[in-house]
Amino acid sequence: MRNGIIACAVLIAVIYLPFVTGLHHGFLLIDVGLILLGLVISAVLGRQGDMARQLFKSTSELQQQTKHLKLEITERMKAEKEIRSLSIGAIETLVFALEAKDKYSAGHSRRVTFFATAIGNKLNLSDQDMEDLRYGSLLHDVGKIAVDQPVQNKITRLTPNEYAHIMGHVQAGADIVKPVVNSKVVGLIEHHHDRYDGGNQQQSVTGINIPLGARIIAVADAFDAMTSNRPYRSAMSTGQAVKEIRNFTGTQFDPAVVDAFLKIPPDEINAILENKNEN
């Protein structure tokens, strides 16, 4: 009786491995665990052959069920990833279409993505962080769908209400993408206008508590905006824009991010800006 209890306890432990360790690692461990289970059964049960054979049969059936479950989960994850990609692609297309209608912002999200990922490379971000940064950069202004274009392209100084209306694109964008991206990407969009020193009244975090990707997008976004024509001013030169970035380091921008931005080779920056001018 005692031997049977020990064997069953081992079997239960093996069954629950995926749920204790997480599905991916758990399934690797369960295969090893099932082999060990056989050895334990042999050692514990000794001559109790009938019970051993029954347990081995149950173990074999469990292996088959585990195999089918792993296949089902893999297929489901693949399908979910494809659906997410299609949804994000649809949102990207909408953003690019809206930008194409406005000569002042045409190609802006693509250029911000270029500068942001170049900064991310200099900061040695992980592959996952780089993917999140790419999505966050491409979609950072999707909330401007909700902004009135006459206000966005106003030549004269914005009123406080108009400025608040434009800044509403941050939360609107986060809400739009929330169903199809992970929470980190949502955070990048939600905080990409936060100042490093906490100078924006609407922001809830400051300094290094602002998501790193959002701090990166802030620099990339500002640089592209300054080197682009706007209804109220002409584009700055690259040198002028870099000077402005330096001037606001530590207040608007994270010093570490600015330092990484300044390490991007000038020819890389000029290449994307020349491409913009051709368009």
Legacy VTK file of the C-alpha trace (Angstrom):
# vtk DataFile Version 3.0
C-alpha trace
ASCII
DATASET POLYDATA
POINTS 279 float
0.000 0.000 0.000
2.770 2.384 0.935
4.638 1.610 -2.297
1.519 2.338 -4.330
1.042 5.693 -2.603
4.643 6.680 -3.359
4.274 5.770 -7.020
1.007 7.688 -7.323
2.549 10.701 -5.652
5.354 10.665 -8.223
2.800 10.374 -11.024
0.790 13.333 -9.706
3.960 15.424 -9.399
4.832 14.702 -13.025
1.333 15.548 -14.236
1.453 18.936 -12.538
4.948 19.878 -13.784
3.703 22.038 -16.688
1.458 24.084 -14.436
4.066 24.636 -11.725
6.972 25.523 -14.011
5.089 27.167 -16.884
3.913 25.406 -20.033
7.042 25.776 -22.151
9.563 24.643 -19.549
7.065 22.262 -17.987
6.621 20.213 -21.144
10.379 19.733 -21.390
10.499 18.562 -17.805
7.492 16.271 -18.129
9.202 14.125 -20.768
12.154 13.618 -18.452
9.824 13.115 -15.515
7.924 10.354 -17.243
11.134 8.432 -17.859
12.135 8.842 -14.223
8.659 7.724 -13.233
9.217 4.396 -14.917
12.407 3.847 -12.991
10.740 4.810 -9.717
7.848 2.450 -10.360
10.208 -0.442 -11.042
12.227 0.262 -7.917
9.240 0.853 -5.630
6.884 -1.838 -6.768
9.392 -4.615 -7.294
7.519 -7.776 -8.132
4.093 -6.200 -8.233
4.084 -6.650 -12.006
0.396 -6.149 -12.714
0.266 -2.799 -10.967
3.515 -1.737 -12.607
2.215 -2.632 -16.072
-0.978 -0.712 -15.426
0.938 2.351 -14.320
3.227 2.105 -17.330
0.151 1.942 -19.561
-1.239 5.037 -17.873
2.127 6.732 -18.316
2.125 5.934 -22.039
-1.386 7.342 -22.413
-0.325 10.449 -20.519
2.598 10.910 -22.903
0.244 10.782 -25.880
-2.125 13.297 -24.290
0.806 15.581 -23.498
1.993 15.367 -27.110
-1.433 16.319 -28.431
-1.749 19.132 -25.897
1.649 20.594 -26.860
0.656 20.479 -30.538
-2.685 22.153 -29.821
-1.063 24.932 -27.774
1.604 25.502 -30.439
-1.038 25.796 -33.171
-3.145 28.130 -31.045
-0.181 30.390 -30.268
0.711 30.479 -33.970
-2.848 31.443 -34.914
-2.985 34.157 -32.246
0.340 35.580 -33.444
-0.913 35.703 -37.034
-4.128 37.443 -35.984
-2.126 39.977 -33.942
0.193 40.653 -36.875
-2.747 41.226 -39.193
-4.399 43.582 -36.710
-1.211 45.570 -36.152
-0.618 45.670 -39.894
-4.091 47.091 -40.434
-3.467 49.820 -37.849
-0.077 50.631 -39.400
-1.682 50.941 -42.822
-4.269 53.327 -41.406
-1.542 55.452 -39.784
0.477 55.629 -43.001
-2.627 56.495 -45.024
-3.474 59.364 -42.669
0.112 60.633 -42.752
0.148 60.488 -46.548
-2.775 62.947 -46.634
-0.774 65.476 -44.602
2.371 66.829 -46.245
3.738 67.873 -42.857
3.653 64.408 -41.292
4.077 62.096 -44.289
6.443 59.257 -43.364
6.864 60.539 -39.803
6.161 57.234 -38.038
8.570 55.303 -40.272
11.360 57.812 -39.641
10.718 57.822 -35.893
10.954 54.035 -36.002
14.293 54.249 -37.815
15.770 56.674 -35.284
14.288 54.831 -32.299
15.610 51.418 -33.337
19.016 52.936 -34.107
19.078 54.294 -30.539
17.894 50.925 -29.222
20.783 49.195 -30.971
23.244 51.577 -29.346
21.706 50.746 -25.962
21.991 46.992 -26.675
18.311 46.298 -26.103
17.154 42.690 -26.140
15.383 41.259 -29.188
12.023 41.436 -27.411
12.583 45.038 -26.314
13.571 45.947 -29.869
10.386 44.391 -31.220
8.306 46.286 -28.666
10.172 49.499 -29.550
9.507 48.984 -33.239
5.774 48.531 -32.708
5.615 51.403 -30.239
7.416 53.721 -32.670
5.303 52.788 -35.667
2.074 53.243 -33.714
3.039 56.120 -31.398
0.848 58.664 -33.190
-2.094 56.430 -34.082
-4.210 58.405 -31.605
-4.027 61.433 -33.905
-6.892 59.811 -35.755
-8.974 61.505 -33.057
-7.311 64.937 -33.488
-8.960 67.617 -35.615
-6.647 68.354 -38.539
-7.301 72.136 -38.535
-6.081 72.237 -34.944
-3.093 70.025 -35.661
-2.041 72.207 -38.598
-2.812 75.542 -36.987
-0.276 78.242 -37.916
-0.720 80.455 -34.875
-0.085 79.614 -31.224
-2.351 76.936 -29.767
-4.754 77.798 -26.988
-4.543 75.670 -23.804
-7.664 73.783 -24.874
-6.276 73.135 -28.348
-2.988 71.902 -26.911
-4.862 69.569 -24.550
-6.912 68.329 -27.511
-3.766 67.432 -29.467
-2.090 65.791 -26.469
-5.175 63.630 -26.086
-3.766 61.521 -28.935
-1.451 59.825 -26.425
-4.207 58.150 -24.421
-6.362 57.656 -27.500
-3.521 55.816 -29.195
-2.921 53.587 -26.178
-6.616 52.689 -26.094
-6.692 51.896 -29.831
-3.766 49.452 -29.787
-4.468 47.841 -26.393
-6.441 44.889 -27.837
-3.662 43.818 -30.236
-0.304 44.570 -28.574
1.285 43.713 -25.243
1.188 46.018 -22.226
4.769 47.210 -22.784
3.939 48.593 -26.223
0.841 50.268 -24.777
3.089 51.898 -22.160
5.490 53.210 -24.821
2.647 54.930 -26.629
1.062 56.190 -23.436
4.278 57.793 -22.133
6.153 58.926 -25.248
5.416 62.609 -24.497
6.426 62.392 -20.838
9.281 64.703 -19.891
12.255 63.198 -18.107
11.983 65.842 -15.364
8.222 65.374 -14.983
7.428 68.771 -16.485
4.177 67.677 -18.138
1.269 68.072 -15.762
-0.540 65.056 -17.184
2.258 62.533 -16.639
2.259 60.142 -13.685
5.895 58.978 -13.790
9.269 60.697 -14.176
12.905 59.895 -14.836
13.834 56.237 -15.143
10.298 55.261 -14.139
9.192 56.323 -17.615
9.447 53.190 -19.800
12.824 53.173 -21.556
11.205 52.692 -24.953
9.043 55.775 -24.368
12.150 57.806 -23.476
13.742 56.601 -26.721
10.677 57.475 -28.812
10.613 60.933 -27.190
14.053 61.744 -28.618
13.372 60.154 -32.010
9.988 61.880 -32.296
11.350 65.305 -31.348
14.303 65.047 -33.728
12.146 64.103 -36.703
9.620 66.816 -35.858
12.331 69.484 -35.650
13.891 68.450 -38.975
10.502 68.485 -40.736
8.478 71.405 -42.022
5.521 72.391 -39.903
2.655 74.808 -40.624
4.108 77.303 -38.136
7.826 77.006 -39.036
10.350 75.650 -41.516
12.440 72.568 -40.829
15.579 72.970 -38.744
18.924 71.744 -40.018
20.338 68.558 -38.552
22.870 70.592 -36.582
20.200 72.867 -35.128
18.014 69.914 -34.130
20.925 68.123 -32.460
21.725 71.318 -30.546
18.125 71.486 -29.306
18.270 67.856 -28.211
21.452 68.623 -26.269
19.914 71.737 -24.701
16.977 69.778 -23.311
18.990 66.816 -22.045
18.111 66.090 -18.433
14.904 68.104 -18.592
12.849 66.867 -21.524
15.114 63.981 -22.519
16.923 61.143 -20.754
20.711 61.842 -20.843
21.531 58.168 -21.497
19.153 58.068 -24.471
20.553 61.314 -25.871
24.079 59.931 -25.532
23.031 56.843 -27.527
21.331 59.020 -30.151
24.498 61.073 -30.621
26.401 57.857 -31.402
24.338 57.173 -34.515
26.623 57.758 -37.513
25.746 61.026 -39.298
25.499 59.254 -42.655
22.706 57.041 -41.281
20.777 60.083 -40.104
21.359 61.966 -43.351
20.242 58.955 -45.408
16.786 58.881 -43.814
16.431 62.653 -43.978
17.422 62.702 -47.652
14.838 60.016 -48.339
12.234 62.226 -46.656
13.170 65.188 -48.812
12.857 63.066 -51.959
9.321 62.140 -50.971
LINES 1 280
279 0 1 2 3 4 5 6 7 8 9 10 11 12 13 14 15 16 17 18 19 20 21 22 23 24 25 26 27 28 29 30 31 32 33 34 35 36 37 38 39 40 41 42 43 44 45 46 47 48 49 50 51 52 53 54 55 56 57 58 59 60 61 62 63 64 65 66 67 68 69 70 71 72 73 74 75 76 77 78 79 80 81 82 83 84 85 86 87 88 89 90 91 92 93 94 95 96 97 98 99 100 101 102 103 104 105 106 107 108 109 110 111 112 113 114 115 116 117 118 119 120 121 122 123 124 125 126 127 128 129 130 131 132 133 134 135 136 137 138 139 140 141 142 143 144 145 146 147 148 149 150 151 152 153 154 155 156 157 158 159 160 161 162 163 164 165 166 167 168 169 170 171 172 173 174 175 176 177 178 179 180 181 182 183 184 185 186 187 188 189 190 191 192 193 194 195 196 197 198 199 200 201 202 203 204 205 206 207 208 209 210 211 212 213 214 215 216 217 218 219 220 221 222 223 224 225 226 227 228 229 230 231 232 233 234 235 236 237 238 239 240 241 242 243 244 245 246 247 248 249 250 251 252 253 254 255 256 257 258 259 260 261 262 263 264 265 266 267 268 269 270 271 272 273 274 275 276 277 278
